[in-house]
Amino acid sequence: MSKISIQRAATGVLAAAVVAGAVVAPAHADQNNAEAPKNVIVMIGDGMGYNHVVNTNLYETGQSQYITSGEAGDVTEHDGEAVQVYENFNHVGLTTTSLTSLDAGKEYASADAWGDFNWAKDSPTDSAAAGTAMATGTKVENGSLNVDPEGNELKTMSELAHETGRSAGVVSSVQYSHATPASYAVANADRNNYLEIGDSMVNAEYLDVVMGAGHPEYDDSGQAKDASYDYIAEDTYNAVANGETDWDYVESKSDFEALANGEVETDKVFGLAQVATTLQQGRGGDSEGKLPGEVAFNENVPDLPTMSEGALEVLGQNEDGFHLMIEGGAIDWTGHANETTRNIEETQDFNASVESVVDWVEENSSWDETLLVVTADHETGYLGGAEDDPNFTEMTGKAGELPTVGWSSGDHTNHLVPYFFKGAGSDAILNSTVGDDDVRGGYIDNTTVANLFKDELWVEDGGSDEPAEGDIPVEADIRGLGDDTGGENPDPGSLVLSVSDGSASLGNQRNAGDRLRMTGEMPSVAVTDTRNEANGWSVAGQSSDLTTGDESVSADHLGWVPNVVDEDENPIPGGAVAGTLAGGEGLSAPQTLGQADAENRMGSTELTADLNLEVPVDTASGTYEGALSVSLFPVD
């Protein structure tokens, strides 16, 4: 009997795969992992919660997804049509907690978030801690950039990209040395040390593109002024601008546009737009009550789509791939200032950037090799509701008019934010949810994806076999024929997922009208829980598409009917929830196999499932193969 060590990351997700005709595959794959993306593009609308998306969608179309309403404790999300391109991506929620939040008892809990309107206002994360969690997979205190409470510097996704031969860059619509771009770049104990941070970013060998605002010689309206070195040191600025570093420097709008048009003769660009703090949000003129764009924009600065395209043209030259973080940073600033009109402007600029990135991927790369993430680090301003009722009231509006909204804070909040994603690596994210929100559905933690890359997707040698401090040690025992499912007794305080050896095969097809129906049985899965105190566990599964040659059958045609093998000895209430073609998704999306609560989780439970496949009768004949993944989620 062989063993595979599976580490519980901060996400709380454990996975083992049962592959047709093969043995169980390890969760820690090397860089030959077919799902590992060559390129990763993370787009962060700073402060852009669900209702910020709604605000812009209502203005553009008069309707939106994600609108909520209801009394505290009984909030519902209304149906709506997708407006932005990313709303058709995969979607989960994202927690935004930092160590500061957790120390204040603000671990995300759906019942608290929707049961008390004011819960979300208490001890929220800031952009430095949130960015650090997303860039490194580790939570830190507010105000800290990639430095843990013990003073240890944390490795960012940009550094990991360079370790694996890739290029890396950051782009922002606010100062290049501000918290979010800095969180994907350098370490500093204080996010407000702008000059130190700026110098570190200029000197970072693993950064190939840096673009943002923060020009010392221009004001917020893009007008020339006496120099003030608030975000870049004078010596550093002069060295970069005068060509005394290895950076190729750009600052004019036309230079940014040239890069975006593919006029690239360099692989290392530092771009400082001719504006002080933000590309547009800080410009002069009162937008209150006006429609977006009625106050003239700064004409001398590039927009975020242009900067994004330019960065992609530079980084895309690396045949080994790249990591790029693009921030719509001033969405957050409009939230702090409770600016409805400029919030729409900034969100529209960010949305246009997403569209330009999608176009670049489809023209210059592919979704088979590139992962695109569109998300936020936290929500800002507690946007929503009517002006005279800040509670969970419905946002409304007509196309071309400012929506009826209220702002209930001048700070960040603890609510989930949206996490949209498409491309290579998506299945790994879908299989990494840590909980289910009553309103938004499944969600991941803000440390989840960085840890997926560090532990699995971008690992050269298969990753570490040792669990990190605080992780739950887990072993997946691969059993040969004749082995029982009990295995060795686990150490006290562990949660073990055991997967039987073998493959799932389907046959006995029969014609049902215009469909072919086939059935089979999945190899059994055993869960052994010896933790002293815990809230339970859940096991879910998902399938890849089934293929033979050029033919394929979508996983949404495959479903299962789970059952507990030893039901008398191990009663699991609600464990057998039929997943067959559920909601039209089948096993293309995670479906529950079994679950236990705090009272009946102890001991070992064996689970299995009857598989059902329905395909059109004209499906080409052949032996279709795929992979069924099984994931164990501690409910803690």
BELWOVEN-V587786 format. One record per residue. N is the residue number from 1. RES is the residue in one small letter. BURIAL is # if it has 16 or more other C-alpha atoms within 10 Angstrom, else .. Layout:
n=[N | N]
res=[RES | RES]
burial=[BURIAL | BURIAL]
This chain:
n=[1 | 2 | 3 | 4 | 5 | 6 | 7 | 8 | 9 | 10 | 11 | 12 | 13 | 14 | 15 | 16 | 17 | 18 | 19 | 20 | 21 | 22 | 23 | 24 | 25 | 26 | 27 | 28 | 29 | 30 | 31 | 32 | 33 | 34 | 35 | 36 | 37 | 38 | 39 | 40 | 41 | 42 | 43 | 44 | 45 | 46 | 47 | 48 | 49 | 50 | 51 | 52 | 53 | 54 | 55 | 56 | 57 | 58 | 59 | 60 | 61 | 62 | 63 | 64 | 65 | 66 | 67 | 68 | 69 | 70 | 71 | 72 | 73 | 74 | 75 | 76 | 77 | 78 | 79 | 80 | 81 | 82 | 83 | 84 | 85 | 86 | 87 | 88 | 89 | 90 | 91 | 92 | 93 | 94 | 95 | 96 | 97 | 98 | 99 | 100 | 101 | 102 | 103 | 104 | 105 | 106 | 107 | 108 | 109 | 110 | 111 | 112 | 113 | 114 | 115 | 116 | 117 | 118 | 119 | 120 | 121 | 122 | 123 | 124 | 125 | 126 | 127 | 128 | 129 | 130 | 131 | 132 | 133 | 134 | 135 | 136 | 137 | 138 | 139 | 140 | 141 | 142 | 143 | 144 | 145 | 146 | 147 | 148 | 149 | 150 | 151 | 152 | 153 | 154 | 155 | 156 | 157 | 158 | 159 | 160 | 161 | 162 | 163 | 164 | 165 | 166 | 167 | 168 | 169 | 170 | 171 | 172 | 173 | 174 | 175 | 176 | 177 | 178 | 179 | 180 | 181 | 182 | 183 | 184 | 185 | 186 | 187 | 188 | 189 | 190 | 191 | 192 | 193 | 194 | 195 | 196 | 197 | 198 | 199 | 200 | 201 | 202 | 203 | 204 | 205 | 206 | 207 | 208 | 209 | 210 | 211 | 212 | 213 | 214 | 215 | 216 | 217 | 218 | 219 | 220 | 221 | 222 | 223 | 224 | 225 | 226 | 227 | 228 | 229 | 230 | 231 | 232 | 233 | 234 | 235 | 236 | 237 | 238 | 239 | 240 | 241 | 242 | 243 | 244 | 245 | 246 | 247 | 248 | 249 | 250 | 251 | 252 | 253 | 254 | 255 | 256 | 257 | 258 | 259 | 260 | 261 | 262 | 263 | 264 | 265 | 266 | 267 | 268 | 269 | 270 | 271 | 272 | 273 | 274 | 275 | 276 | 277 | 278 | 279 | 280 | 281 | 282 | 283 | 284 | 285 | 286 | 287 | 288 | 289 | 290 | 291 | 292 | 293 | 294 | 295 | 296 | 297 | 298 | 299 | 300 | 301 | 302 | 303 | 304 | 305 | 306 | 307 | 308 | 309 | 310 | 311 | 312 | 313 | 314 | 315 | 316 | 317 | 318 | 319 | 320 | 321 | 322 | 323 | 324 | 325 | 326 | 327 | 328 | 329 | 330 | 331 | 332 | 333 | 334 | 335 | 336 | 337 | 338 | 339 | 340 | 341 | 342 | 343 | 344 | 345 | 346 | 347 | 348 | 349 | 350 | 351 | 352 | 353 | 354 | 355 | 356 | 357 | 358 | 359 | 360 | 361 | 362 | 363 | 364 | 365 | 366 | 367 | 368 | 369 | 370 | 371 | 372 | 373 | 374 | 375 | 376 | 377 | 378 | 379 | 380 | 381 | 382 | 383 | 384 | 385 | 386 | 387 | 388 | 389 | 390 | 391 | 392 | 393 | 394 | 395 | 396 | 397 | 398 | 399 | 400 | 401 | 402 | 403 | 404 | 405 | 406 | 407 | 408 | 409 | 410 | 411 | 412 | 413 | 414 | 415 | 416 | 417 | 418 | 419 | 420 | 421 | 422 | 423 | 424 | 425 | 426 | 427 | 428 | 429 | 430 | 431 | 432 | 433 | 434 | 435 | 436 | 437 | 438 | 439 | 440 | 441 | 442 | 443 | 444 | 445 | 446 | 447 | 448 | 449 | 450 | 451 | 452 | 453 | 454 | 455 | 456 | 457 | 458 | 459 | 460 | 461 | 462 | 463 | 464 | 465 | 466 | 467 | 468 | 469 | 470 | 471 | 472 | 473 | 474 | 475 | 476 | 477 | 478 | 479 | 480 | 481 | 482 | 483 | 484 | 485 | 486 | 487 | 488 | 489 | 490 | 491 | 492 | 493 | 494 | 495 | 496 | 497 | 498 | 499 | 500 | 501 | 502 | 503 | 504 | 505 | 506 | 507 | 508 | 509 | 510 | 511 | 512 | 513 | 514 | 515 | 516 | 517 | 518 | 519 | 520 | 521 | 522 | 523 | 524 | 525 | 526 | 527 | 528 | 529 | 530 | 531 | 532 | 533 | 534 | 535 | 536 | 537 | 538 | 539 | 540 | 541 | 542 | 543 | 544 | 545 | 546 | 547 | 548 | 549 | 550 | 551 | 552 | 553 | 554 | 555 | 556 | 557 | 558 | 559 | 560 | 561 | 562 | 563 | 564 | 565 | 566 | 567 | 568 | 569 | 570 | 571 | 572 | 573 | 574 | 575 | 576 | 577 | 578 | 579 | 580 | 581 | 582 | 583 | 584 | 585 | 586 | 587 | 588 | 589 | 590 | 591 | 592 | 593 | 594 | 595 | 596 | 597 | 598 | 599 | 600 | 601 | 602 | 603 | 604 | 605 | 606 | 607 | 608 | 609 | 610 | 611 | 612 | 613 | 614 | 615 | 616 | 617 | 618 | 619 | 620 | 621 | 622 | 623 | 624 | 625 | 626 | 627 | 628 | 629 | 630 | 631 | 632 | 633 | 634 | 635 | 636]
res=[m | s | k | i | s | i | q | r | a | a | t | g | v | l | a | a | a | v | v | a | g | a | v | v | a | p | a | h | a | d | q | n | n | a | e | a | p | k | n | v | i | v | m | i | g | d | g | m | g | y | n | h | v | v | n | t | n | l | y | e | t | g | q | s | q | y | i | t | s | g | e | a | g | d | v | t | e | h | d | g | e | a | v | q | v | y | e | n | f | n | h | v | g | l | t | t | t | s | l | t | s | l | d | a | g | k | e | y | a | s | a | d | a | w | g | d | f | n | w | a | k | d | s | p | t | d | s | a | a | a | g | t | a | m | a | t | g | t | k | v | e | n | g | s | l | n | v | d | p | e | g | n | e | l | k | t | m | s | e | l | a | h | e | t | g | r | s | a | g | v | v | s | s | v | q | y | s | h | a | t | p | a | s | y | a | v | a | n | a | d | r | n | n | y | l | e | i | g | d | s | m | v | n | a | e | y | l | d | v | v | m | g | a | g | h | p | e | y | d | d | s | g | q | a | k | d | a | s | y | d | y | i | a | e | d | t | y | n | a | v | a | n | g | e | t | d | w | d | y | v | e | s | k | s | d | f | e | a | l | a | n | g | e | v | e | t | d | k | v | f | g | l | a | q | v | a | t | t | l | q | q | g | r | g | g | d | s | e | g | k | l | p | g | e | v | a | f | n | e | n | v | p | d | l | p | t | m | s | e | g | a | l | e | v | l | g | q | n | e | d | g | f | h | l | m | i | e | g | g | a | i | d | w | t | g | h | a | n | e | t | t | r | n | i | e | e | t | q | d | f | n | a | s | v | e | s | v | v | d | w | v | e | e | n | s | s | w | d | e | t | l | l | v | v | t | a | d | h | e | t | g | y | l | g | g | a | e | d | d | p | n | f | t | e | m | t | g | k | a | g | e | l | p | t | v | g | w | s | s | g | d | h | t | n | h | l | v | p | y | f | f | k | g | a | g | s | d | a | i | l | n | s | t | v | g | d | d | d | v | r | g | g | y | i | d | n | t | t | v | a | n | l | f | k | d | e | l | w | v | e | d | g | g | s | d | e | p | a | e | g | d | i | p | v | e | a | d | i | r | g | l | g | d | d | t | g | g | e | n | p | d | p | g | s | l | v | l | s | v | s | d | g | s | a | s | l | g | n | q | r | n | a | g | d | r | l | r | m | t | g | e | m | p | s | v | a | v | t | d | t | r | n | e | a | n | g | w | s | v | a | g | q | s | s | d | l | t | t | g | d | e | s | v | s | a | d | h | l | g | w | v | p | n | v | v | d | e | d | e | n | p | i | p | g | g | a | v | a | g | t | l | a | g | g | e | g | l | s | a | p | q | t | l | g | q | a | d | a | e | n | r | m | g | s | t | e | l | t | a | d | l | n | l | e | v | p | v | d | t | a | s | g | t | y | e | g | a | l | s | v | s | l | f | p | v | d]
burial=[. | . | . | # | # | # | # | # | # | # | # | # | # | # | # | # | # | # | # | # | . | . | # | # | # | # | # | # | # | # | # | . | . | . | # | # | # | # | # | # | # | # | # | # | # | # | # | # | # | # | # | # | # | # | # | # | # | # | # | # | . | # | # | # | # | # | # | # | # | . | . | . | # | . | # | # | . | . | . | . | . | . | # | # | . | # | # | . | # | # | # | # | # | # | # | # | # | # | # | # | # | # | . | . | . | # | # | # | # | # | . | # | # | # | . | . | # | # | # | # | # | . | # | # | # | # | # | # | # | # | # | # | # | # | # | # | # | # | # | # | # | # | # | # | # | # | # | # | . | . | . | . | . | # | # | # | # | # | # | # | # | # | . | # | . | # | # | # | # | # | # | # | # | # | # | # | # | # | # | # | # | # | # | # | # | # | # | # | # | # | # | # | . | # | # | # | # | # | # | # | # | # | . | . | . | # | # | # | # | # | # | # | # | # | # | # | # | # | # | # | # | # | . | . | . | . | . | # | # | # | # | # | # | . | . | # | # | . | . | # | # | . | . | . | . | . | # | # | # | # | # | . | # | . | # | # | # | . | # | # | . | . | . | . | . | . | # | # | # | # | # | # | # | # | # | # | # | # | # | # | # | # | # | . | . | . | # | . | . | . | # | # | . | . | . | . | # | # | . | # | # | # | # | # | # | # | # | # | # | # | # | # | # | # | # | # | . | . | . | . | # | # | # | # | # | # | # | # | # | # | # | # | # | # | # | # | # | # | # | # | # | # | # | # | # | # | # | # | # | # | # | # | # | # | # | # | # | # | . | # | # | . | . | . | . | . | # | # | # | # | # | # | # | # | # | # | # | # | # | # | # | # | # | # | # | # | . | . | . | # | # | # | # | # | # | # | # | . | . | . | . | # | # | # | # | # | # | # | # | # | # | # | # | # | # | # | # | # | # | # | # | # | # | # | # | # | # | # | # | # | # | # | # | # | # | . | # | # | # | # | . | # | # | # | # | # | # | # | # | # | # | # | # | # | # | # | # | # | # | . | . | # | # | . | . | . | . | . | . | . | . | # | # | # | # | # | # | # | # | . | . | . | . | . | # | . | . | . | . | # | . | . | . | # | # | # | # | # | # | # | # | # | # | # | # | # | . | . | . | . | . | . | . | . | # | # | # | # | # | # | # | # | # | # | # | # | # | # | # | # | # | . | . | # | . | # | # | # | # | # | # | # | # | # | # | # | . | . | . | . | . | . | # | # | # | # | # | # | # | # | # | # | # | # | # | . | . | . | . | # | . | # | . | . | # | # | . | # | # | # | # | # | . | . | # | # | # | # | # | # | # | # | # | # | # | # | . | . | . | . | # | # | . | # | # | # | # | # | # | # | # | # | # | # | # | . | . | . | . | . | . | . | . | # | # | # | # | # | # | # | # | # | # | # | # | .]
